[in-house]
Amino acid sequence: MLDPRVIDPRQEIVRRAGLDDRDVDQVVRVMQALRRWREADRRASEASRRYMRLGETDMRAIRYLIAAGHQGRAVTPGALAEHLQISTASTTKLLDRLVAGGHVLRRPHPSDRRSVVVEVTAETRNTARLTVGRRHARRFDVAARLSPAERDIVAGFLEDLASTADEE
């Protein structure tokens, strides 16, 4: 983020009332750190997708299927479509692609003979654990090093920041 004192000297967009130069410097540092985090996360996600030869929606599907598997939940194509908020036709194409790539299997539903469930293959589950899982573990370690009060502050800040994404 550029310094608001430079890009918005009249405070038409970025209000700085009650903030001295040191305060503004700290806010700019936080915003720059967020930008670096987003960029690093984007690069890591892209690297994982390239390594696994998957698109963004494919990765979202894999993450959902892995999480459901950990919870012992069977996932139907319809449930996957609902989670991803895509059409059933798009889900069929996605699943065909993931099956062809060796990432998922379609199996008969355990209690509904008319339906199928979708499961992640052991190889894809292991690859995801070694790539995305390790990245999440490092993030967890960073958050765990914070004191309880610091975690509350950071969580509140990020929740407030997330809520601004929906504002116009």
C-alpha positions in Angstrom: 0.0 0.0 0.0 1.3 3.4 -0.9 1.4 6.0 1.9 -2.0 7.6 2.2 -0.3 10.9 3.0 1.1 10.8 -0.6 -1.8 9.2 -2.5 -4.6 11.0 -0.6 -3.2 14.1 0.9 -6.7 15.7 1.4 -8.1 12.6 3.2 -10.9 12.3 0.6 -10.8 8.5 0.9 -8.4 7.5 3.7 -9.2 9.3 6.9 -6.3 9.8 9.3 -7.9 12.0 12.0 -6.3 11.3 15.3 -3.3 9.5 13.8 0.1 11.0 14.0 2.9 10.2 11.5 4.1 7.2 13.7 0.6 5.8 13.7 0.2 6.2 10.0 3.6 4.5 9.5 2.5 1.5 11.6 -0.8 1.2 9.7 1.1 1.3 6.4 3.4 -1.4 7.7 0.4 -3.6 8.6 -1.1 -3.0 5.1 2.2 -3.8 3.5 2.6 -7.0 5.5 -1.0 -8.1 4.5 -0.1 -7.5 0.9 3.1 -9.6 1.2 1.1 -12.3 3.0 -1.5 -12.4 0.2 1.1 -12.5 -2.5 3.1 -15.3 -0.7 -0.1 -17.2 -0.2 -1.1 -16.8 -3.8 2.3 -18.0 -5.0 2.1 -21.1 -2.7 -1.4 -21.9 -3.8 -0.4 -21.6 -7.5 2.6 -23.8 -6.8 0.4 -26.5 -5.2 -2.1 -26.3 -8.0 0.7 -26.6 -10.7 2.3 -29.5 -8.8 -1.0 -31.4 -8.6 -2.0 -30.2 -12.0 -5.3 -28.7 -10.7 -7.3 -25.6 -11.2 -8.7 -23.5 -8.3 -12.1 -25.1 -8.3 -10.5 -28.5 -8.5 -8.4 -27.7 -5.4 -11.5 -26.4 -3.5 -13.2 -29.7 -4.4 -10.2 -31.8 -3.2 -10.0 -29.8 0.1 -13.8 -30.3 0.7 -13.6 -34.0 -0.1 -10.6 -34.5 2.2 -12.3 -32.6 5.1 -15.5 -34.6 4.6 -13.5 -37.8 4.7 -11.9 -36.8 8.0 -15.4 -36.2 9.3 -16.7 -39.6 8.0 -19.2 -37.9 5.7 -20.0 -39.3 2.3 -20.1 -36.7 -0.4 -22.4 -37.0 -3.4 -21.8 -35.0 -6.6 -24.9 -32.9 -5.7 -23.4 -32.0 -2.3 -20.1 -31.1 -4.0 -21.9 -28.9 -6.5 -23.7 -27.2 -3.7 -20.5 -26.6 -1.7 -18.7 -25.3 -4.8 -21.7 -23.3 -5.9 -21.5 -24.6 -9.4 -24.0 -26.4 -11.6 -24.4 -30.1 -11.7 -23.2 -30.1 -15.3 -20.0 -28.3 -14.2 -19.7 -30.7 -11.4 -19.9 -33.7 -13.8 -17.1 -32.1 -15.9 -15.0 -31.4 -12.8 -15.4 -35.0 -11.5 -14.6 -36.5 -15.0 -11.4 -34.4 -15.0 -10.5 -35.4 -11.5 -11.2 -39.0 -12.1 -9.2 -39.0 -15.3 -6.3 -37.3 -13.4 -6.4 -40.0 -10.7 -7.4 -37.6 -8.0 -10.9 -38.9 -7.1 -13.0 -42.1 -7.3 -16.7 -42.5 -7.8 -18.0 -45.3 -5.6 -21.5 -46.6 -5.0 -23.3 -44.8 -2.2 -23.3 -47.0 0.9 -27.0 -46.6 1.5 -28.6 -45.3 -1.7 -28.2 -47.7 -4.7 -29.2 -44.9 -7.1 -26.4 -42.5 -6.0 -22.6 -42.4 -6.0 -20.2 -40.9 -3.5 -16.9 -39.2 -4.4 -13.7 -39.9 -2.6 -10.2 -38.6 -2.9 -7.6 -41.2 -3.9 -5.0 -42.1 -1.3 -2.2 -40.6 -3.5 -3.9 -37.2 -3.9 -4.7 -37.2 -0.1 -1.1 -37.8 0.7 0.2 -35.2 -1.8 -2.2 -32.6 -0.4 -1.1 -33.5 3.1 2.6 -33.0 2.2 2.1 -29.7 0.3 -1.0 -27.8 1.6 -1.0 -29.6 4.9 2.6 -28.7 5.8 1.9 -25.1 4.8 -1.1 -25.0 7.1 1.0 -26.5 9.9 3.6 -23.7 9.6 0.8 -21.1 9.7 -0.6 -22.8 12.8 2.8 -22.7 14.4 3.0 -19.0 13.8 -0.4 -18.4 15.4 0.5 -20.7 18.3 3.5 -18.5 19.1 1.2 -15.6 19.9 -0.1 -15.1 23.3 -3.9 -15.7 23.9 -4.4 -11.9 24.0 -2.5 -11.4 20.7 -4.5 -14.2 19.0 -7.7 -12.4 20.1 -6.4 -9.1 18.6 -5.2 -10.7 15.4 -8.4 -12.7 14.9 -10.6 -9.7 15.6 -8.5 -7.6 13.2 -8.8 -10.3 10.4 -12.5 -10.8 11.0 -13.1 -7.0 10.8 -10.9 -6.9 7.6 -12.8 -9.8 6.1 -16.1 -7.9 6.7 -14.9 -5.0 4.7 -14.7 -7.2 1.6 -18.5 -7.2 1.4 -18.8 -3.4 1.8 -19.0 -1.0 -1.1 
